[in-house]
Amino acid sequence: MKDSDQQSSPTEPIDVDVAVVGAGLVGMPLALALSAKGWSVALLDAGGEPGEQSEAVSVDEDSRSIALKQRCTALNLGTQQWLLQHDLWKSVAVDACPITRVNVSHKGYFGATRLSADEMRIDALGYVVNNANYITQLHKLCVTSGVKRLYNARVNGVTQLQDAVKLSVENAGDVHAKLLVAADGITSLVRESTAISTAQVDYDQAAVLGMVELSSAHEGVAHERFTQSGPLALLPRPGQYMSFVDCINPDEQQTIEGMSDDEYLQRLQSRFGYRLGRFNKVGPRFVLPLLRIESTTQVAQRTVLVGNAMRLLHPVGGQGYNLAIRDIDSLIRTLDKATVSDPGDDALLDQFAAQRLDDQKSIVRLTDLLARGFRGKSAIPGHLRSGALLGLDAIAPIRKRFAEKTMGISGL
Ligand SMILES: Cc1cc2nc3c(=O)[nH]c(=O)nc-3n(C[C@H](O)[C@H](O)[C@H](O)COP(=O)(O)OP(=O)(O)OC[C@H]3O[C@@H](n4cnc5c(N)ncnc54)[C@H](O)[C@@H]3O)c2cc1C
């Protein structure tokens, strides 16, 4: 086994304050921040240890094809500041592309809303990171932290003991924890084991994800373009690359999956137009159905759900990860303030869940509105919808409040 933390005998249970299941985008920073606060933490993942990855993006063929394969996440300012406060930002920043402006437009209608970092008197509205690099950087910090890392360690079962939770883990025996945090993604085994049910909304949309190379500079501008089949988002990355999320009608999926790179590039260009110049090349794409899957509760006995295990959102407006970071921030603060020494204390977990409800509900409402409100099938007439964009553009204080909400900085 590669990880040096996996040397204890499988028959001896590992005892920790907190076990975080899932070393993904959410589990990794949570484990690091909890460990820095003095909790003993085990971080478990079914997959292997994150590998080293090239961070440079230049113009030669190899780095071009690497750049065209990225999967990206937009971090809002709230998330960036959270990473900064927890000493996690410095190494992530090397690869992060600042968003200097956001353009929101509606295909076929006049009207666009612009939010700019200059107007807000800040350096950037947010940052776009390559998920693989982001995980690699956080993993490097984990290696030098006190976090007990267990890779190739699938959790197969969860049992409640009197004062702890017992995890049965492949290749690592048992782990006993006072608090169990499920960051194990959409198909969360922890959620299933604790019998927390989920509710599902089908947006009747799918998303094509990929990278596109431009023929000119993007200047750090992110674009959200509302179309008949749903939003089309383009996020800036270093060089002349942009990450895109292209929402389509499900009945277009088969045709789009059968398209060559050139055919898809042409389609993307005609959907987006030429405000970013000519698109040069598109990378590998994959298509996924768009659903909202929400757990009916965030906490159960000695257990908290975070990230996709708690809630999968529509990707419009890039809210899912940023919301998850606010959840983990609140969890850490609640544990910090606790007068009891048991991090799995029922009252503590209930208090955490209650204080997160308003923010979670308002983000669900916002993403629902953006996912559905500008579609061809929406009940709001097109000229009124673009009028709303014009109106928002004209009224600076409202635009500022909208920006603050989506940037996650209203509470800072
Ligand atoms: C197309 C798209 C674009 C998005 N863009 C943005 C954006 O720009 N901004 C934003 O804020 N959000 C965005 N999101 C949301 C964001 O991607 C999610 O919030 C984030 O990926 C959630 O990560 P996670 O760590 O919860 O789950 P995951 O990344 O799925 O990690 C789960 C981990 O758990 C491990 N695991 C699973 N089962 C077990 C088990 N039994 N035992 C041990 N380990 C296990 C897995 O190996 C994995 O490493 C987007 C989402 C989509 C779909």
The ligand as an SDF file (V2000), in Angstrom:
LIG
                    3D

 53 58  0  0  0  0  0  0  0  0999 V2000
  -20.7360   20.4860  -14.6380 C   0  0  0  0  0  0  0  0  0  0  0  0
  -20.5230   20.9980  -13.2540 C   0  0  0  0  0  0  0  0  0  0  0  0
  -19.8660   22.1980  -13.0600 C   0  0  0  0  0  0  0  0  0  0  0  0
  -19.7220   22.7270  -11.7840 C   0  0  0  0  0  0  0  0  0  0  0  0
  -19.1150   23.9160  -11.6260 N   0  0  0  0  0  0  0  0  0  0  0  0
  -19.0770   24.4820  -10.4130 C   0  0  0  0  0  0  0  0  0  0  0  0
  -18.5180   25.7790  -10.2270 C   0  0  0  0  0  0  0  0  0  0  0  0
  -18.0300   26.3800  -11.1610 O   0  0  0  0  0  0  0  0  0  0  0  0
  -18.5440   26.3130   -8.9720 N   0  0  0  0  0  0  0  0  0  0  0  0
  -19.1000   25.6380   -7.9170 C   0  0  0  0  0  0  0  0  0  0  0  0
  -19.1760   26.2060   -6.8120 O   0  0  0  0  0  0  0  0  0  0  0  0
  -19.5730   24.3850   -8.0590 N   0  0  0  0  0  0  0  0  0  0  0  0
  -19.5800   23.7920   -9.2550 C   0  0  0  0  0  0  0  0  0  0  0  0
  -20.0560   22.5260   -9.3950 N   0  0  0  0  0  0  0  0  0  0  0  0
  -20.3500   21.7380   -8.1930 C   0  0  0  0  0  0  0  0  0  0  0  0
  -19.0900   20.9930   -7.6940 C   0  0  0  0  0  0  0  0  0  0  0  0
  -18.5670   20.2550   -8.7690 O   0  0  0  0  0  0  0  0  0  0  0  0
  -19.4370   20.0750   -6.5220 C   0  0  0  0  0  0  0  0  0  0  0  0
  -19.8790   20.8820   -5.4640 O   0  0  0  0  0  0  0  0  0  0  0  0
  -18.2310   19.2790   -6.0510 C   0  0  0  0  0  0  0  0  0  0  0  0
  -17.7280   18.4920   -7.0930 O   0  0  0  0  0  0  0  0  0  0  0  0
  -18.6260   18.3750   -4.8920 C   0  0  0  0  0  0  0  0  0  0  0  0
  -17.4820   17.6310   -4.5050 O   0  0  0  0  0  0  0  0  0  0  0  0
  -17.5520   16.4900   -3.3940 P   0  0  0  0  0  0  0  0  0  0  0  0
  -16.1960   16.4690   -2.7670 O   0  0  0  0  0  0  0  0  0  0  0  0
  -18.7380   16.6470   -2.5550 O   0  0  0  0  0  0  0  0  0  0  0  0
  -17.8070   15.1460   -4.2220 O   0  0  0  0  0  0  0  0  0  0  0  0
  -16.8470   14.3200   -5.1640 P   0  0  0  0  0  0  0  0  0  0  0  0
  -15.9200   15.2160   -5.9080 O   0  0  0  0  0  0  0  0  0  0  0  0
  -17.7250   13.3990   -5.9400 O   0  0  0  0  0  0  0  0  0  0  0  0
  -15.9270   13.4710   -4.1780 O   0  0  0  0  0  0  0  0  0  0  0  0
  -16.3930   12.3150   -3.5280 C   0  0  0  0  0  0  0  0  0  0  0  0
  -15.1960   11.4750   -3.1060 C   0  0  0  0  0  0  0  0  0  0  0  0
  -15.6720   10.4230   -2.2610 O   0  0  0  0  0  0  0  0  0  0  0  0
  -15.0040    9.2210   -2.5970 C   0  0  0  0  0  0  0  0  0  0  0  0
  -15.8870    8.1070   -2.2090 N   0  0  0  0  0  0  0  0  0  0  0  0
  -17.1040    7.8130   -2.7260 C   0  0  0  0  0  0  0  0  0  0  0  0
  -17.6320    6.7340   -2.0990 N   0  0  0  0  0  0  0  0  0  0  0  0
  -16.7290    6.3660   -1.1450 C   0  0  0  0  0  0  0  0  0  0  0  0
  -16.6960    5.3220   -0.1740 C   0  0  0  0  0  0  0  0  0  0  0  0
  -17.7020    4.4440   -0.0120 N   0  0  0  0  0  0  0  0  0  0  0  0
  -15.6020    5.2200    0.6370 N   0  0  0  0  0  0  0  0  0  0  0  0
  -14.5590    6.1050    0.5150 C   0  0  0  0  0  0  0  0  0  0  0  0
  -14.5530    7.1090   -0.4060 N   0  0  0  0  0  0  0  0  0  0  0  0
  -15.6170    7.2310   -1.2180 C   0  0  0  0  0  0  0  0  0  0  0  0
  -14.7580    9.3270   -4.1060 C   0  0  0  0  0  0  0  0  0  0  0  0
  -13.6780    8.5150   -4.5090 O   0  0  0  0  0  0  0  0  0  0  0  0
  -14.4620   10.8230   -4.2740 C   0  0  0  0  0  0  0  0  0  0  0  0
  -13.0850   11.1080   -4.1770 O   0  0  0  0  0  0  0  0  0  0  0  0
  -20.2250   21.9930  -10.6680 C   0  0  0  0  0  0  0  0  0  0  0  0
  -20.8490   20.7750  -10.8610 C   0  0  0  0  0  0  0  0  0  0  0  0
  -21.0190   20.2800  -12.1350 C   0  0  0  0  0  0  0  0  0  0  0  0
  -21.7230   18.9710  -12.3260 C   0  0  0  0  0  0  0  0  0  0  0  0
  1  2  1  0
  2  3  1  0
  2 52  2  0
  3  4  2  0
  4  5  1  0
  4 50  1  0
  5  6  2  0
  6  7  1  0
  6 13  1  0
  7  8  2  0
  7  9  1  0
  9 10  1  0
 10 11  2  0
 10 12  1  0
 12 13  2  0
 13 14  1  0
 14 15  1  0
 14 50  1  0
 15 16  1  0
 16 17  1  0
 16 18  1  0
 18 19  1  0
 18 20  1  0
 20 21  1  0
 20 22  1  0
 22 23  1  0
 23 24  1  0
 24 25  2  0
 24 26  1  0
 24 27  1  0
 27 28  1  0
 28 29  2  0
 28 30  1  0
 28 31  1  0
 31 32  1  0
 32 33  1  0
 33 34  1  0
 33 48  1  0
 34 35  1  0
 35 36  1  0
 35 46  1  0
 36 37  1  0
 36 45  1  0
 37 38  2  0
 38 39  1  0
 39 40  1  0
 39 45  2  0
 40 41  1  0
 40 42  2  0
 42 43  1  0
 43 44  2  0
 44 45  1  0
 46 47  1  0
 46 48  1  0
 48 49  1  0
 50 51  2  0
 51 52  1  0
 52 53  1  0
M  END
$$$$
